[in-house]
Amino acid sequence: MSRDTETMNCERYREAISADPAFDGGTEHVSACVDCQAFRSEIQALDAGIKGALQINVPELKMPELPDIDVSAASNNVTLLAVRRAFTRPVWFALAATVLLAALIGIRLPGYGTSYVSLEEQVLAHVDREPGAFRVTSTPVSERRLVKAVPAHIAALNHDAGIITYAQSCRINGNLVPHLVVQGKRGPITILLMPEESVSKARTFVGDNVHGVIIPVGSGSIAIIGDREEQLDHVTQNMLDSVNWTT
């Protein structure tokens, strides 16, 4: 195994590409990791959008011609006024670029200062941000990856959960939550284990081409999201049978 593979993992690669969208290291890792490929595409698209927003053609500032004045003759009739500095056009364009840049960052990076009306809305927004999770595959994640995504201090997950094909540690309301995917009959089914998010009863919701449910489990909850035509009952029961919070 090369040094590039040994030293680079998903977390380190994402930190590097976020800091520098032109980062070209970790080639062996990213060539084998579709999740990081999707993350790289999103970061580079964001970078291109910001550069485009800042490429503003500012017209040359032209000062109006002033008539010649006989200063000595007019000096006795001049009253000094307080100077009021107005924004020139380049300054206004710079301010506009700053506002547009802030708007782009707010739109492309939800979760940083973004507020949501409900937990369901936040769950849907989070799922939309990880398109790499929607791979149709029969290959399970490694035990090492699963243990890293579902650490022992959060939950104990037994094998009744089914074959897990995606596992990452993500954030919901500032709390680390395991993000898992199992394969359903109609495609991938997303599962978010949220020990810090308490709900009093099951809450169903729908999004673009998907539907889901958030079920109470002890002092926390589990969100399950799948295709509109996917039956989620069996996955819901598997999660109830498989997850025990350890927090």
Buried (B, 14 or more C-beta within 10 A) or exposed (E): EEEEEEEBBBEEBBEBBBEEBEBEBBEBBBEEBBBBEBBBEBBBEBBEBBEEBEEEEEEEEEEEEEEEEEEEEEEEEEEEEEEEEEEEEEEEBBEEBEEBBEEBBEEBBBBEEEEBEEBBEBBBBBBEBBBBBBBEEEEBBEEEBBEBBBEEEBBEBEEEBBEBBBBBBBEBEEBBBBBBBBBBEEBBBBBBBBBBBEBEEEBEBEBEEBBBBBBBBEEBBBBBBBBEEBEBEEBBEBBEEBBEBEE
